Amino acid sequence: MKKSLFFLILFIVTFATLSYGYDPDSTCVKCHSDKKLLEKLGSPQMYLDPVEVDKEVNMEGAPTCVDCHLGNNQTMDKNEAHKGMPRPFYAAIGKKHKYEAIGREVTNYDPIQPKGKNRTKLLLRKPTNEAKQKYGIKKLMQLFYHDHDPKTFAYSPKIAKETCGKCHEQEFTDYNKSGMGLNKYQRAFTNWRKNPPGPQNCGVWWGDNYEQIKNECTKDFTQLMNDGKNRGCNKCHASCNDCHYEGYKKSKARHIFTKKVENLSCYGSGKGTICHAGPMDRRRGAGYMREEFAFPYGELPADVHSKNNINCTDCHKMKNHSYGHLASIDAKESCSKCHAEIVEAVKTSNNHKNVDCSSCHIQEVGAYQFTFWGPGISEGQFNYFAKHKQYYGVRSIPTLVKHPATGKWIPVKPYPMAVMNIKGNVEKTGLMVREIKKTIVKGKTEIGEPKEFVIERKPDEVNDMYIITGIFKGLKNNDNMLAWIQMDKMSHAIGKGRNCNSCHSSHEQIATSWFAYTVKTDVKKPFYGSYVIKAGKNGIEFGDFKYSEIIPVKGRHIDDFAPFVYVKNAWDVKGIDFSIPFDEQKYENTLNEYNLLYAKIHTLKMKFKKDKTKVSELEKIRKILPHNIETAKKLLESFK
C-alpha cells in the first residue's frame, strides 16, 4: 500500500514538473510571481502566475521570459533586470506630445486586458490625472506592442529578430519580405503629383520623402509636421504581436498567443480603428465586421460571412507569411470554396461571367463621402496636410465600373478628394488603375529593414482606381487645389444581391450620398448635407450639393476642409463611358423568363414540400437562377 502511494505521489510530482516549463530560478519569475514583493514595490498589478503564463503561452517553457522580452533574468536589481527591454507604449497628444511615444507609467501600468464592450477600444486607456500634469498629455490615442519602434511607430524587424525570430526564423524572414511586413505599396506614393499610382486617400509616404513633399507645397511644410504624419501612418504597420498576441481576450496571465490570426486582430485588436478597420470600414465603407467599427455607427449590416463566423484568413490565405490582397487570385477564387455551383454558373453565364460577385452582393456603403487634405490639426499639432476625412455617411449604392485591365465589372465608391496648396500644374487623366511601376526603395536599416527592395504592382493586380481632374484655383484661404476622384473597390459587406432593375432599368447609374461632419477642431457646430452622383455614357458628375450652415472655428477657413463650397464642378468628368451596356428588349424578355422560372420553382417547392431532398434541389436551382438563367432552366428540365 505504502509502495503504491509512493509511486502515485512520484507520478503526480513528475507530471506537474513536466507540465510547467518555466524556470523557477529566473529572477523574472521570482519577482513577478511574488505578490508581497510587488505590493511592497508599489506594483501589485505586475503580478503574474508563472503556471498560468505557461498555460497561455503553451510552449512548454520555451521560450523563456528573456527570449521574448529581453532583459536580464539573473539579477534581482530592477534597473539591471529591465535594461535593454523593449516595452509596449502609448501614442500621446497634448502640450508636450504630438502623437509621440510615452510609457505605460502614465496609466500606472494598467494591465493589457480588455475593458468595456466596444471592440474598437478594448485596450485603450486614459492617463492618470497626475500623469496629465507631469507629462503634459491630454489623451492616449493608441497602444503599441513592444515590437514597434518608439521613434517612428513602425514595426521593428530588429526587435522582432531578437524576440520572435529566435524560434520562428523562417516566418520572420518571410514576413519581412512581404507587402505587409515592409509596408511596401504605400511607399510608392512618394509625392502628391506622381502618376501612377496617383494621389490617394491615405496620402503620401511621409517618412522617406520630406524634401519632395516640402518642395511641392506652397506653404512652409516643416519637418515636425512631416514626422507627425509619419508616426500617424505607421500605426497601421503590423508587427508579429499585432497579429498573433491576443491581448483583447480576457485571461489570467495576459499571455495568449495564436497561430491562426483572428478577425479582431485584423481589425486592430481593440487598439483603435486601425489596420483593416481603417481602410475597410472607415475609408471604403464596405467593411467586414462593421457594427461598432462602421461609420456611421449602427446603421449598416455586417458582412454575412462575418455574421456566420467566417475568419478573414479562410478567404485570404497566407502563403510564406504573405496574405492575398484584394485583387489576388486566392481571394477572388475563395467564393468557390462554399459556393462552387454558383461560381461555376457565373463563369458559364452569357450575361454575368464578367461581373464580380461583389458587384451584385454589396449594396449600401458608408464611411467617407468626401476627404480633403488641408490646413488643420493633425497628430495633436497644426499641419498644412491635415486629413479632413470625417464626412461620415451612406452611399445608396456602389457604382459599377469595367476594370480597364481585366474586363471585370466591379463595384467602386467614387467620391471627391483634394489636397490644398500644391505647386505647379497637373495633367488631367482618364480612368486610371493604381498600378505601381517597378521601383527600388531604400529600407530603414536602423530598425532592421533591408538596405533596399523592389516594389511593383501591375494593372491586373489591383482593383482601386482614380481620375485626376486637375488643379483648381478660386479658394479663399488656400492656393492650388489638386483634385481627383477616389474610386476604391468595395469588397466586403457582402449580403443579399441587388435586384435586376438596379442595373438594367437605366444605362445611367445614379446614387446619393448623405453625410455629417462633426470635427470640433474645424467647426463650431456639426454640419450635414448630401449630393447626387451620376455616371453615364458621357462621364461622371457630382451635383445637387446641399448642406447646412458651416461655421468654422477661429483660425480655420471653410476651404481648409470643405472646398466644394467654392469649386462644386471640380470633380465633374466628361469623355469616359460609365454606362451599363445592355439590350433593353433582350432584358425585358429575359426578365419575363426569369419570373416564370421563379414561379415554377416556387410551385414545385409547394408541391414537394414534404420531400426534403427535392425541396433542397429546388432551392439550389433557385439560387443559381439569377446567376445563370440557362443553367437553371436545364436543371429544371431534368428535375424529377
Secondary structure as GFF3:
##gff-version 3
##sequence-region A 1 640
A	DSSP	alpha_helix	2	19	.	.	.	ID=ss1
A	DSSP	alpha_helix	27	32	.	.	.	ID=ss2
A	DSSP	alpha_helix	35	40	.	.	.	ID=ss3
A	DSSP	three_ten_helix	44	46	.	.	.	ID=ss4
A	DSSP	alpha_helix	50	57	.	.	.	ID=ss5
A	DSSP	alpha_helix	65	69	.	.	.	ID=ss6
A	DSSP	alpha_helix	78	81	.	.	.	ID=ss7
A	DSSP	beta_strand	89	93	.	.	.	ID=ss8
A	DSSP	beta_strand	98	103	.	.	.	ID=ss9
A	DSSP	three_ten_helix	104	107	.	.	.	ID=ss10
A	DSSP	alpha_helix	129	135	.	.	.	ID=ss11
A	DSSP	beta_strand	139	144	.	.	.	ID=ss12
A	DSSP	alpha_helix	157	162	.	.	.	ID=ss13
A	DSSP	alpha_helix	164	167	.	.	.	ID=ss14
A	DSSP	alpha_helix	169	175	.	.	.	ID=ss15
A	DSSP	alpha_helix	179	182	.	.	.	ID=ss16
A	DSSP	three_ten_helix	185	188	.	.	.	ID=ss17
A	DSSP	alpha_helix	210	215	.	.	.	ID=ss18
A	DSSP	alpha_helix	223	234	.	.	.	ID=ss19
A	DSSP	alpha_helix	240	244	.	.	.	ID=ss20
A	DSSP	alpha_helix	263	266	.	.	.	ID=ss21
A	DSSP	pi_helix	277	284	.	.	.	ID=ss22
A	DSSP	three_ten_helix	291	293	.	.	.	ID=ss23
A	DSSP	alpha_helix	304	307	.	.	.	ID=ss24
A	DSSP	alpha_helix	312	315	.	.	.	ID=ss25
A	DSSP	beta_strand	318	319	.	.	.	ID=ss26
A	DSSP	beta_strand	322	323	.	.	.	ID=ss27
A	DSSP	alpha_helix	329	333	.	.	.	ID=ss28
A	DSSP	alpha_helix	335	338	.	.	.	ID=ss29
A	DSSP	alpha_helix	340	347	.	.	.	ID=ss30
A	DSSP	alpha_helix	357	361	.	.	.	ID=ss31
A	DSSP	beta_strand	371	378	.	.	.	ID=ss32
A	DSSP	beta_strand	381	388	.	.	.	ID=ss33
A	DSSP	beta_strand	392	395	.	.	.	ID=ss34
A	DSSP	beta_strand	399	402	.	.	.	ID=ss35
A	DSSP	beta_strand	409	420	.	.	.	ID=ss36
A	DSSP	beta_strand	432	433	.	.	.	ID=ss37
A	DSSP	beta_strand	436	442	.	.	.	ID=ss38
A	DSSP	three_ten_helix	445	447	.	.	.	ID=ss39
A	DSSP	beta_strand	452	457	.	.	.	ID=ss40
A	DSSP	three_ten_helix	459	461	.	.	.	ID=ss41
A	DSSP	beta_strand	465	472	.	.	.	ID=ss42
A	DSSP	beta_strand	481	489	.	.	.	ID=ss43
A	DSSP	alpha_helix	501	504	.	.	.	ID=ss44
A	DSSP	beta_strand	509	517	.	.	.	ID=ss45
A	DSSP	beta_strand	527	536	.	.	.	ID=ss46
A	DSSP	beta_strand	539	547	.	.	.	ID=ss47
A	DSSP	alpha_helix	558	561	.	.	.	ID=ss48
A	DSSP	three_ten_helix	563	565	.	.	.	ID=ss49
A	DSSP	beta_strand	573	574	.	.	.	ID=ss50
A	DSSP	alpha_helix	584	607	.	.	.	ID=ss51
A	DSSP	alpha_helix	612	624	.	.	.	ID=ss52
A	DSSP	alpha_helix	629	637	.	.	.	ID=ss53
###
